[in-house]
Amino acid sequence: MNNTEEIDQLPAVGPLTADVNDELPALGPLTTQHLDAAARVHLEAFPGFFLSSLGARVLREFYRAHVLSPAAHCVVALGGRGDVVGVVAGTSSPDSFYREMIKLNPVRLSVAVGAALLRRPRAVHRILDGLRHGTPVPWPVDGHALLSSICVAPAAQSNGTGRRLMLAWLDQVAESGKANAAYLTTDAVGNDAVMRWYANNGWTKLGNYARHDGRVLACFQRPWKASPEA
């Protein structure tokens, strides 16, 4: 189902901010113990986006699927008090991940989506489309891992937490041997700062494309050997 925002557009990565503490947060594996906090950080980082509007339950299942799927890769950033201040998640099997998400927790996911649809019944088509078809892009990305979501607590000073999360995720996927490069999608309109951030951190823009609902997305690609200078 990104960092990144409608159910049929979940990989669109949103704004990147920083940690709430002066010290650099510790990075580690995302676990089921972090799900509530990861959902909270996502809601804070992406206010007003479609996935956020579906509520914390859906977000918990989104991140739970990344924790449980053998094809998923995710990293959490923890502040000095052990609080979650950032999350990055993605999958090396983007074509099948969202179908797998249904199989991993069908009852839990149904309850979460059902509760969301009580609030937003018109969202049913977007949700079903996203779960059935995933996130196709009009460029060859076979063998690529998808960076689904990256978010950092917004009430923060910029200290490079987003970049550290991104590099840790890239290293994790590369070391797994399950992909030979990575790609992501993000909004192409009104999103210049985020696109510059990716361009400055080793990502190459493949181009823009319009989805069936009219939303225009930009697709970025990154090989493992493009690590930016520290």
MINUVO-349530 format. One record per residue: residue number from 1; x, y, z of N, C-alpha, C in turn; residue in one letter. Coordinates in pm, whole numbers. Layout:
BEGIN
+-----+--------+--------+--------+--------+--------+--------+--------+--------+--------+------+
| seq |    nxx |    nyy |    nzz |   caxx |   cayy |   cazz |    cxx |    cyy |    czz | type |
+-----+--------+--------+--------+--------+--------+--------+--------+--------+--------+------+
| NUM |      X |      Y |      Z |      X |      Y |      Z |      X |      Y |      Z |    a |
...
+-----+--------+--------+--------+--------+--------+--------+--------+--------+--------+------+
This chain:
BEGIN
+-----+--------+--------+--------+--------+--------+--------+--------+--------+--------+------+
| seq |    nxx |    nyy |    nzz |   caxx |   cayy |   cazz |    cxx |    cyy |    czz | type |
+-----+--------+--------+--------+--------+--------+--------+--------+--------+--------+------+
|   1 |     83 |   -119 |      0 |      0 |      0 |      0 |     87 |    124 |      0 |    m |
|   2 |    617 |    416 |    222 |    624 |    627 |    156 |    507 |    584 |    246 |    n |
|   3 |    789 |    720 |    123 |    736 |    735 |    188 |    629 |    787 |    142 |    n |
|   4 |    365 |    748 |    -23 |    401 |    793 |      2 |    294 |    862 |    -51 |    t |
|   5 |    114 |    834 |   -111 |     19 |    880 |    -15 |   -125 |    846 |    -46 |    e |
|   6 |   -162 |    817 |   -163 |   -294 |    763 |   -178 |   -279 |    611 |   -182 |    e |
|   7 |   -388 |    540 |   -142 |   -376 |    395 |   -138 |   -333 |    342 |   -273 |    i |
|   8 |   -381 |    400 |   -381 |   -336 |    355 |   -512 |   -210 |    429 |   -555 |    d |
|   9 |   -151 |    505 |   -462 |    -31 |    581 |   -494 |     63 |    582 |   -373 |    q |
|  10 |     62 |    475 |   -298 |    133 |    476 |   -172 |    282 |    500 |   -182 |    l |
|  11 |    351 |    463 |   -291 |    493 |    485 |   -291 |    534 |    630 |   -309 |    p |
|  12 |    442 |    722 |   -331 |    483 |    861 |   -351 |    541 |    916 |   -224 |    a |
|  13 |    669 |    952 |   -224 |    739 |    992 |   -103 |    713 |   1138 |    -73 |    v |
|  14 |    686 |   1168 |     51 |    651 |   1302 |     91 |    766 |   1380 |    152 |    g |
|  15 |    736 |   1487 |    229 |    839 |   1577 |    277 |    936 |   1511 |    373 |    p |
|  16 |   1060 |   1554 |    367 |   1165 |   1502 |    454 |   1205 |   1610 |    552 |    l |
|  17 |   1196 |   1578 |    680 |   1233 |   1675 |    781 |   1337 |   1614 |    872 |    t |
|  18 |   1342 |   1654 |    999 |   1455 |   1612 |   1080 |   1416 |   1564 |   1218 |    a |
|  19 |   1516 |   1537 |   1299 |   1497 |   1483 |   1433 |   1468 |   1595 |   1532 |    d |
|  20 |   1396 |   1561 |   1641 |   1361 |   1662 |   1739 |   1474 |   1688 |   1839 |    v |
|  21 |   1580 |   1609 |   1836 |   1691 |   1626 |   1929 |   1815 |   1675 |   1857 |    n |
|  22 |   1907 |   1735 |   1935 |   2033 |   1780 |   1877 |   2121 |   1661 |   1840 |    d |
|  23 |   2117 |   1553 |   1921 |   2198 |   1436 |   1892 |   2136 |   1356 |   1778 |    e |
|  24 |   2223 |   1291 |   1702 |   2174 |   1210 |   1593 |   2099 |   1090 |   1648 |    l |
|  25 |   1982 |   1059 |   1594 |   1908 |    942 |   1641 |   1978 |    813 |   1602 |    p |
|  26 |   1952 |    709 |   1680 |   2007 |    577 |   1650 |   1920 |    510 |   1545 |    a |
|  27 |   1983 |    439 |   1452 |   1910 |    367 |   1348 |   1908 |    219 |   1380 |    l |
|  28 |   1795 |    154 |   1349 |   1783 |     11 |   1374 |   1666 |    -46 |   1295 |    g |
|  29 |   1640 |   -176 |   1311 |   1530 |   -238 |   1237 |   1394 |   -196 |   1293 |    p |
|  30 |   1301 |   -171 |   1204 |   1163 |   -146 |   1244 |   1102 |   -278 |   1291 |    l |
|  31 |   1032 |   -278 |   1404 |    968 |   -398 |   1458 |    821 |   -368 |   1484 |    t |
|  32 |    747 |   -471 |   1520 |    605 |   -453 |   1550 |    584 |   -365 |   1672 |    t |
|  33 |    683 |   -353 |   1758 |    672 |   -265 |   1874 |    670 |   -117 |   1835 |    q |
|  34 |    715 |    -87 |   1715 |    723 |     52 |   1669 |    602 |     96 |   1587 |    h |
|  35 |    505 |      8 |   1563 |    400 |     36 |   1466 |    315 |    157 |   1502 |    l |
|  36 |    273 |    168 |   1627 |    190 |    283 |   1667 |    266 |    413 |   1648 |    d |
|  37 |    393 |    413 |   1690 |    474 |    534 |   1678 |    505 |    566 |   1533 |    a |
|  38 |    528 |    464 |   1450 |    553 |    488 |   1308 |    431 |    551 |   1242 |    a |
|  39 |    312 |    502 |   1278 |    189 |    561 |   1225 |    176 |    706 |   1268 |    a |
|  40 |    211 |    735 |   1392 |    202 |    872 |   1443 |    297 |    964 |   1366 |    r |
|  41 |    421 |    922 |   1347 |    516 |   1004 |   1274 |    469 |   1026 |   1130 |    v |
|  42 |    415 |    922 |   1068 |    363 |    936 |    932 |    251 |   1039 |    927 |    h |
|  43 |    159 |   1033 |   1023 |     49 |   1130 |   1028 |    101 |   1272 |   1045 |    l |
|  44 |    204 |   1288 |   1127 |    262 |   1421 |   1149 |    335 |   1470 |   1025 |    e |
|  45 |    401 |   1379 |    954 |    482 |   1419 |    839 |    398 |   1443 |    714 |    a |
|  46 |    282 |   1375 |    704 |    200 |   1384 |    584 |     58 |   1430 |    615 |    f |
|  47 |     39 |   1543 |    680 |    -98 |   1589 |    709 |   -173 |   1622 |    581 |    p |
|  48 |   -298 |   1579 |    575 |   -381 |   1611 |    460 |   -368 |   1516 |    342 |    g |
|  49 |   -276 |   1419 |    347 |   -263 |   1324 |    239 |   -368 |   1214 |    253 |    f |
|  50 |   -395 |   1146 |    143 |   -504 |   1049 |    142 |   -481 |    935 |    239 |    f |
|  51 |   -363 |    874 |    237 |   -336 |    763 |    327 |   -350 |    806 |    473 |    l |
|  52 |   -300 |    924 |    505 |   -314 |    974 |    642 |   -460 |    991 |    679 |    s |
|  53 |   -542 |   1031 |    582 |   -684 |   1052 |    610 |   -755 |    922 |    642 |    s |
|  54 |   -697 |    809 |    603 |   -757 |    679 |    634 |   -731 |    638 |    778 |    l |
|  55 |   -640 |    707 |    844 |   -623 |    687 |    987 |   -507 |    598 |   1027 |    g |
|  56 |   -482 |    596 |   1158 |   -368 |    525 |   1215 |   -378 |    374 |   1195 |    a |
|  57 |   -500 |    318 |   1195 |   -514 |    173 |   1177 |   -457 |    127 |   1043 |    r |
|  58 |   -493 |    198 |    936 |   -442 |    161 |    804 |   -291 |    179 |    798 |    v |
|  59 |   -242 |    286 |    857 |    -97 |    309 |    858 |    -24 |    199 |    935 |    l |
|  60 |    -81 |    155 |   1047 |    -18 |     46 |   1121 |     -7 |    -79 |   1035 |    r |
|  61 |   -112 |   -110 |    958 |   -108 |   -229 |    874 |    -11 |   -212 |    758 |    e |
|  62 |      0 |    -91 |    707 |     98 |    -62 |    603 |    239 |    -93 |    652 |    f |
|  63 |    274 |    -43 |    770 |    407 |    -67 |    823 |    422 |   -209 |    877 |    y |
|  64 |    314 |   -267 |    929 |    321 |   -405 |    975 |    359 |   -498 |    858 |    r |
|  65 |    299 |   -474 |    742 |    331 |   -556 |    625 |    479 |   -547 |    589 |    a |
|  66 |    536 |   -429 |    604 |    679 |   -414 |    576 |    764 |   -486 |    679 |    h |
|  67 |    719 |   -491 |    803 |    794 |   -564 |    905 |    789 |   -715 |    880 |    v |
|  68 |    672 |   -766 |    840 |    652 |   -910 |    830 |    691 |   -970 |    696 |    l |
|  69 |    689 |   -892 |    589 |    718 |   -947 |    458 |    866 |   -978 |    442 |    s |
|  70 |    899 |  -1097 |    394 |   1041 |  -1130 |    371 |   1104 |  -1048 |    259 |    p |
|  71 |   1020 |   -987 |    175 |   1072 |   -905 |     65 |   1085 |   -759 |    102 |    a |
|  72 |   1044 |   -722 |    223 |   1044 |   -581 |    264 |   1171 |   -546 |    340 |    a |
|  73 |   1203 |   -417 |    339 |   1320 |   -365 |    409 |   1278 |   -236 |    478 |    h |
|  74 |   1310 |   -222 |    605 |   1267 |   -102 |    677 |   1364 |    -71 |    791 |    c |
|  75 |   1377 |     58 |    819 |   1468 |    109 |    921 |   1395 |    215 |   1001 |    v |
|  76 |   1420 |    217 |   1131 |   1359 |    316 |   1219 |   1468 |    402 |   1281 |    v |
|  77 |   1438 |    531 |   1303 |   1528 |    622 |   1373 |   1470 |    649 |   1511 |    a |
|  78 |   1551 |    629 |   1615 |   1506 |    645 |   1753 |   1579 |    760 |   1819 |    l |
|  79 |   1503 |    848 |   1883 |   1560 |    961 |   1954 |   1624 |    919 |   2085 |    g |
|  80 |   1675 |   1015 |   2159 |   1747 |    986 |   2282 |   1665 |    915 |   2388 |    g |
|  81 |   1533 |    933 |   2386 |   1445 |    868 |   2482 |   1388 |    738 |   2426 |    r |
|  82 |   1438 |    695 |   2312 |   1388 |    573 |   2250 |   1261 |    593 |   2171 |    g |
|  83 |   1221 |    719 |   2149 |   1099 |    747 |   2074 |   1127 |    746 |   1924 |    d |
|  84 |   1031 |    699 |   1847 |   1046 |    692 |   1702 |   1038 |    833 |   1644 |    v |
|  85 |   1142 |    872 |   1570 |   1144 |   1003 |   1506 |   1154 |    995 |   1355 |    v |
|  86 |   1168 |    874 |   1302 |   1173 |    860 |   1157 |   1162 |    714 |   1116 |    g |
|  87 |   1110 |    692 |    997 |   1091 |    557 |    943 |   1114 |    559 |    793 |    v |
|  88 |   1176 |    453 |    742 |   1184 |    432 |    598 |   1145 |    287 |    572 |    v |
|  89 |   1067 |    265 |    466 |   1021 |    130 |    435 |   1011 |    113 |    285 |    a |
|  90 |   1034 |     -8 |    238 |   1022 |    -39 |     97 |   1027 |   -188 |     75 |    g |
|  91 |   1021 |   -229 |    -50 |   1016 |   -372 |    -83 |   1097 |   -402 |   -207 |    t |
|  92 |   1157 |   -519 |   -209 |   1229 |   -564 |   -328 |   1137 |   -642 |   -422 |    s |
|  93 |   1008 |   -654 |   -387 |    909 |   -720 |   -474 |    787 |   -629 |   -491 |    s |
|  94 |    804 |   -513 |   -555 |    693 |   -418 |   -564 |    573 |   -469 |   -642 |    p |
|  95 |    594 |   -560 |   -737 |    482 |   -609 |   -817 |    384 |   -692 |   -736 |    d |
|  96 |    432 |   -757 |   -631 |    346 |   -847 |   -554 |    326 |   -803 |   -409 |    s |
|  97 |    392 |   -698 |   -367 |    392 |   -666 |   -224 |    252 |   -638 |   -170 |    f |
|  98 |    172 |   -561 |   -242 |     43 |   -521 |   -187 |    -57 |   -636 |   -187 |    y |
|  99 |    -42 |   -730 |   -279 |   -122 |   -852 |   -271 |    -78 |   -937 |   -153 |    r |
| 100 |     53 |   -939 |   -129 |    105 |  -1012 |    -15 |     57 |   -949 |    116 |    e |
| 101 |     43 |   -820 |    116 |     -3 |   -748 |    235 |   -141 |   -799 |    277 |    m |
| 102 |   -227 |   -826 |    179 |   -360 |   -879 |    210 |   -349 |  -1017 |    273 |    i |
| 103 |   -260 |  -1101 |    221 |   -246 |  -1237 |    271 |   -185 |  -1242 |    411 |    k |
| 104 |    -99 |  -1146 |    443 |    -31 |  -1148 |    572 |   -128 |  -1125 |    688 |    l |
| 105 |   -220 |  -1030 |    671 |   -313 |   -996 |    779 |   -450 |   -963 |    722 |    n |
| 106 |   -519 |  -1061 |    664 |   -647 |  -1029 |    598 |   -752 |   -974 |    693 |    p |
| 107 |   -764 |  -1031 |    811 |   -867 |   -985 |    906 |   -832 |   -848 |    959 |    v |
| 108 |   -708 |   -832 |   1004 |   -665 |   -704 |   1061 |   -674 |   -592 |    958 |    r |
| 109 |   -631 |   -621 |    835 |   -636 |   -521 |    730 |   -780 |   -487 |    694 |    l |
| 110 |   -866 |   -587 |    690 |  -1007 |   -563 |    657 |  -1073 |   -473 |    761 |    s |
| 111 |  -1043 |   -496 |    887 |  -1098 |   -412 |    993 |  -1049 |   -269 |    979 |    v |
| 112 |   -919 |   -253 |    953 |   -862 |   -119 |    941 |   -920 |    -44 |    821 |    a |
| 113 |   -927 |   -113 |    706 |   -981 |    -48 |    586 |  -1130 |    -23 |    602 |    v |
| 114 |  -1200 |   -118 |    664 |  -1344 |   -100 |    685 |  -1374 |     22 |    769 |    g |
| 115 |  -1297 |     40 |    875 |  -1316 |    158 |    961 |  -1289 |    287 |    883 |    a |
| 116 |  -1188 |    282 |    796 |  -1156 |    401 |    716 |  -1268 |    432 |    618 |    a |
| 117 |  -1327 |    327 |    559 |  -1433 |    348 |    461 |  -1561 |    401 |    524 |    l |
| 118 |  -1580 |    374 |    651 |  -1696 |    433 |    719 |  -1685 |    585 |    720 |    l |
| 119 |  -1561 |    634 |    725 |  -1538 |    778 |    724 |  -1531 |    833 |    582 |    r |
| 120 |  -1477 |    750 |    490 |  -1457 |    798 |    352 |  -1504 |    691 |    254 |    r |
| 121 |  -1634 |    669 |    242 |  -1683 |    561 |    155 |  -1644 |    577 |      9 |    p |
| 122 |  -1623 |    700 |    -37 |  -1587 |    720 |   -177 |  -1444 |    675 |   -208 |    r |
| 123 |  -1369 |    639 |   -105 |  -1230 |    597 |   -126 |  -1217 |    451 |   -166 |    a |
| 124 |  -1329 |    378 |   -172 |  -1322 |    234 |   -193 |  -1251 |    198 |   -323 |    v |
| 125 |  -1277 |    271 |   -432 |  -1215 |    236 |   -559 |  -1064 |    259 |   -557 |    h |
| 126 |  -1021 |    365 |   -494 |   -877 |    393 |   -485 |   -807 |    285 |   -402 |    r |
| 127 |   -870 |    243 |   -294 |   -810 |    141 |   -209 |   -798 |      9 |   -284 |    i |
| 128 |   -906 |    -35 |   -345 |   -905 |   -162 |   -415 |   -807 |   -161 |   -532 |    l |
| 129 |   -800 |    -51 |   -603 |   -708 |    -41 |   -716 |   -564 |    -51 |   -670 |    d |
| 130 |   -533 |     14 |   -560 |   -397 |      9 |   -508 |   -357 |   -129 |   -461 |    g |
| 131 |   -448 |   -198 |   -392 |   -418 |   -331 |   -342 |   -406 |   -433 |   -455 |    l |
| 132 |   -482 |   -414 |   -562 |   -479 |   -509 |   -674 |   -359 |   -489 |   -764 |    r |
| 133 |   -328 |   -362 |   -794 |   -232 |   -335 |   -900 |    -99 |   -277 |   -851 |    h |
| 134 |    -88 |   -243 |   -723 |     37 |   -190 |   -675 |     69 |    -54 |   -733 |    g |
| 135 |    193 |    -37 |   -780 |    239 |     95 |   -823 |    316 |     88 |   -954 |    t |
| 136 |    249 |     57 |  -1065 |    319 |     48 |  -1193 |    370 |    184 |  -1240 |    p |
| 137 |    486 |    183 |  -1304 |    542 |    306 |  -1361 |    578 |    277 |  -1506 |    v |
| 138 |    580 |    378 |  -1593 |    604 |    355 |  -1736 |    751 |    348 |  -1774 |    p |
| 139 |    835 |    295 |  -1687 |    976 |    276 |  -1717 |   1016 |    136 |  -1673 |    w |
| 140 |   1116 |     77 |  -1734 |   1158 |    -58 |  -1693 |   1226 |    -55 |  -1557 |    p |
| 141 |   1163 |   -115 |  -1457 |   1220 |   -118 |  -1322 |   1228 |   -262 |  -1272 |    v |
| 142 |   1241 |   -357 |  -1364 |   1259 |   -496 |  -1323 |   1388 |   -507 |  -1242 |    d |
| 143 |   1383 |   -582 |  -1134 |   1499 |   -598 |  -1049 |   1525 |   -481 |   -958 |    g |
| 144 |   1434 |   -386 |   -953 |   1449 |   -269 |   -866 |   1368 |   -287 |   -737 |    h |
| 145 |   1419 |   -235 |   -629 |   1344 |   -225 |   -505 |   1267 |    -93 |   -505 |    a |
| 146 |   1151 |    -93 |   -443 |   1069 |     28 |   -434 |   1084 |     91 |   -296 |    l |
| 147 |   1124 |    216 |   -292 |   1123 |    293 |   -168 |    980 |    343 |   -148 |    l |
| 148 |    907 |    279 |    -57 |    764 |    306 |    -42 |    735 |    430 |     40 |    s |
| 149 |    809 |    449 |    148 |    778 |    560 |    239 |    901 |    598 |    319 |    s |
| 150 |    922 |    727 |    332 |   1025 |    778 |    422 |    970 |    903 |    489 |    i |
| 151 |    971 |    904 |    620 |    916 |   1018 |    693 |    993 |   1039 |    822 |    c |
| 152 |   1005 |   1164 |    861 |   1077 |   1203 |    981 |    992 |   1304 |   1057 |    v |
| 153 |    996 |   1301 |   1189 |    918 |   1392 |   1270 |    939 |   1536 |   1226 |    a |
| 154 |    831 |   1610 |   1198 |    844 |   1743 |   1139 |    888 |   1852 |   1237 |    p |
| 155 |    858 |   1838 |   1366 |    897 |   1940 |   1463 |   1044 |   1921 |   1496 |    a |
| 156 |   1130 |   1968 |   1409 |   1270 |   1931 |   1422 |   1363 |   2031 |   1358 |    a |
| 157 |   1488 |   2020 |   1399 |   1596 |   2091 |   1331 |   1656 |   1995 |   1230 |    q |
| 158 |   1698 |   2048 |   1119 |   1753 |   1962 |   1015 |   1890 |   1913 |   1056 |    s |
| 159 |   1905 |   1781 |   1066 |   2036 |   1725 |   1101 |   2071 |   1602 |   1018 |    n |
| 160 |   2004 |   1584 |    905 |   2041 |   1475 |    815 |   1978 |   1342 |    846 |    g |
| 161 |   1875 |   1339 |    931 |   1812 |   1212 |    966 |   1751 |   1145 |    843 |    t |
| 162 |   1685 |   1222 |    758 |   1625 |   1163 |    638 |   1729 |   1099 |    548 |    g |
| 163 |   1842 |   1167 |    530 |   1949 |   1113 |    446 |   2007 |    986 |    507 |    r |
| 164 |   2027 |    984 |    638 |   2080 |    865 |    705 |   1985 |    748 |    692 |    r |
| 165 |   1855 |    774 |    707 |   1757 |    667 |    689 |   1761 |    612 |    547 |    l |
| 166 |   1767 |    703 |    450 |   1768 |    660 |    310 |   1890 |    573 |    281 |    m |
| 167 |   2008 |    617 |    326 |   2130 |    541 |    299 |   2128 |    407 |    371 |    l |
| 168 |   2075 |    403 |    493 |   2066 |    276 |    565 |   1973 |    179 |    493 |    a |
| 169 |   1863 |    232 |    439 |   1770 |    146 |    364 |   1836 |     93 |    237 |    w |
| 170 |   1906 |    181 |    164 |   1975 |    139 |     42 |   2078 |     31 |     73 |    l |
| 171 |   2153 |     49 |    181 |   2253 |    -51 |    219 |   2187 |   -185 |    252 |    d |
| 172 |   2074 |   -179 |    324 |   2005 |   -301 |    363 |   1957 |   -379 |    240 |    q |
| 173 |   1899 |   -307 |    143 |   1850 |   -374 |     23 |   1967 |   -428 |    -59 |    v |
| 174 |   2073 |   -348 |    -74 |   2188 |   -392 |   -152 |   2250 |   -517 |    -92 |    a |
| 175 |   2263 |   -520 |     40 |   2324 |   -635 |    107 |   2238 |   -760 |     96 |    e |
| 176 |   2108 |   -744 |     78 |   2019 |   -859 |     65 |   2038 |   -931 |    -68 |    s |
| 177 |   2090 |   -859 |   -170 |   2108 |   -917 |   -301 |   1978 |   -938 |   -377 |    g |
| 178 |   1869 |   -878 |   -330 |   1739 |   -901 |   -391 |   1702 |   -797 |   -497 |    k |
| 179 |   1786 |   -698 |   -517 |   1758 |   -595 |   -617 |   1890 |   -536 |   -665 |    a |
| 180 |   1887 |   -480 |   -786 |   2009 |   -422 |   -840 |   2006 |   -269 |   -845 |    n |
| 181 |   1894 |   -210 |   -804 |   1879 |    -65 |   -800 |   1749 |    -36 |   -724 |    a |
| 182 |   1718 |     92 |   -708 |   1596 |    130 |   -638 |   1522 |    237 |   -717 |    a |
| 183 |   1392 |    246 |   -694 |   1314 |    354 |   -754 |   1210 |    402 |   -655 |    y |
| 184 |   1155 |    519 |   -681 |   1049 |    575 |   -598 |    965 |    667 |   -684 |    l |
| 185 |    847 |    700 |   -633 |    764 |    801 |   -698 |    727 |    906 |   -595 |    t |
| 186 |    711 |   1028 |   -642 |    671 |   1138 |   -555 |    595 |   1241 |   -640 |    t |
| 187 |    522 |   1327 |   -578 |    444 |   1425 |   -653 |    535 |   1512 |   -739 |    d |
| 188 |    494 |   1534 |   -863 |    572 |   1615 |   -957 |    531 |   1762 |   -953 |    a |
| 189 |    419 |   1793 |   -894 |    366 |   1930 |   -892 |    372 |   1986 |   -750 |    v |
| 190 |    429 |   2105 |   -736 |    437 |   2169 |   -605 |    526 |   2096 |   -507 |    g |
| 191 |    627 |   2027 |   -557 |    709 |   1941 |   -472 |    857 |   1956 |   -505 |    n |
| 192 |    896 |   2077 |   -545 |   1032 |   2099 |   -595 |   1140 |   2071 |   -490 |    d |
| 193 |   1115 |   2108 |   -365 |   1217 |   2089 |   -262 |   1247 |   1941 |   -240 |    a |
| 194 |   1145 |   1859 |   -237 |   1164 |   1715 |   -218 |   1238 |   1656 |   -337 |    v |
| 195 |   1199 |   1695 |   -458 |   1267 |   1641 |   -577 |   1413 |   1684 |   -581 |    m |
| 196 |   1441 |   1806 |   -539 |   1581 |   1850 |   -532 |   1659 |   1766 |   -432 |    r |
| 197 |   1594 |   1734 |   -321 |   1659 |   1653 |   -217 |   1702 |   1519 |   -274 |    w |
| 198 |   1613 |   1455 |   -348 |   1649 |   1326 |   -407 |   1759 |   1342 |   -512 |    y |
| 199 |   1749 |   1444 |   -594 |   1852 |   1467 |   -696 |   1987 |   1491 |   -632 |    a |
| 200 |   1990 |   1560 |   -519 |   2115 |   1589 |   -449 |   2169 |   1469 |   -374 |    n |
| 201 |   2089 |   1364 |   -363 |   2131 |   1245 |   -288 |   2139 |   1121 |   -376 |    n |
| 202 |   2176 |   1143 |   -501 |   2210 |   1031 |   -587 |   2098 |    972 |   -670 |    g |
| 203 |   1977 |   1031 |   -664 |   1865 |    979 |   -742 |   1855 |   1053 |   -875 |    w |
| 204 |   1827 |    980 |   -981 |   1811 |   1036 |  -1114 |   1663 |   1033 |  -1153 |    t |
| 205 |   1613 |   1146 |  -1196 |   1472 |   1152 |  -1236 |   1455 |   1089 |  -1374 |    k |
| 206 |   1366 |    989 |  -1383 |   1337 |    924 |  -1510 |   1234 |   1002 |  -1591 |    l |
| 207 |   1147 |   1074 |  -1520 |   1046 |   1153 |  -1589 |    918 |   1163 |  -1507 |    g |
| 208 |    820 |   1232 |  -1563 |    688 |   1247 |  -1501 |    586 |   1160 |  -1574 |    n |
| 209 |    484 |   1120 |  -1502 |    373 |   1047 |  -1566 |    244 |   1076 |  -1490 |    y |
| 210 |    133 |   1068 |  -1561 |      3 |   1095 |  -1501 |    -69 |    964 |  -1471 |    a |
| 211 |   -125 |    954 |  -1353 |   -204 |    838 |  -1316 |   -345 |    852 |  -1370 |    r |
| 212 |   -423 |    745 |  -1359 |   -559 |    746 |  -1415 |   -648 |    850 |  -1350 |    h |
| 213 |   -616 |    890 |  -1226 |   -699 |    990 |  -1157 |   -649 |   1132 |  -1181 |    d |
| 214 |   -546 |   1149 |  -1266 |   -495 |   1280 |  -1300 |   -377 |   1326 |  -1219 |    g |
| 215 |   -342 |   1255 |  -1113 |   -227 |   1296 |  -1032 |    -98 |   1273 |  -1110 |    r |
| 216 |    -13 |   1374 |  -1114 |    114 |   1366 |  -1187 |    226 |   1332 |  -1090 |    v |
| 217 |    296 |   1225 |  -1116 |    405 |   1179 |  -1031 |    537 |   1185 |  -1105 |    l |
| 218 |    643 |   1201 |  -1030 |    779 |   1191 |  -1083 |    838 |   1060 |  -1035 |    a |
| 219 |    912 |    994 |  -1122 |    977 |    868 |  -1088 |   1128 |    889 |  -1085 |    c |
| 220 |   1191 |    844 |   -975 |   1335 |    856 |   -958 |   1396 |    716 |   -945 |    f |
| 221 |   1520 |    705 |   -991 |   1593 |    579 |   -987 |   1730 |    601 |   -923 |    q |
| 222 |   1780 |    500 |   -853 |   1912 |    514 |   -791 |   1986 |    381 |   -790 |    r |
| 223 |   2103 |    372 |   -851 |   2186 |    251 |   -841 |   2260 |    251 |   -709 |    p |
| 224 |   2308 |    135 |   -669 |   2375 |    125 |   -539 |   2505 |    204 |   -534 |    w |
| 225 |   2574 |    219 |   -645 |   2706 |    282 |   -646 |   2702 |    433 |   -652 |    k |
| 226 |   2583 |    491 |   -633 |   2571 |    638 |   -646 |   2571 |    708 |   -512 |    a |
| 227 |   2633 |    649 |   -409 |   2631 |    709 |   -276 |   2689 |    849 |   -280 |    s |
| 228 |   2616 |    948 |   -224 |   2669 |   1084 |   -222 |   2786 |   1097 |   -127 |    p |
| 229 |   2863 |   1202 |   -146 |   2974 |   1227 |    -57 |   2925 |   1254 |     83 |    e |
| 230 |   2993 |   1202 |    184 |   2953 |   1225 |    323 |   2982 |   1369 |    362 |    a |
+-----+--------+--------+--------+--------+--------+--------+--------+--------+--------+------+
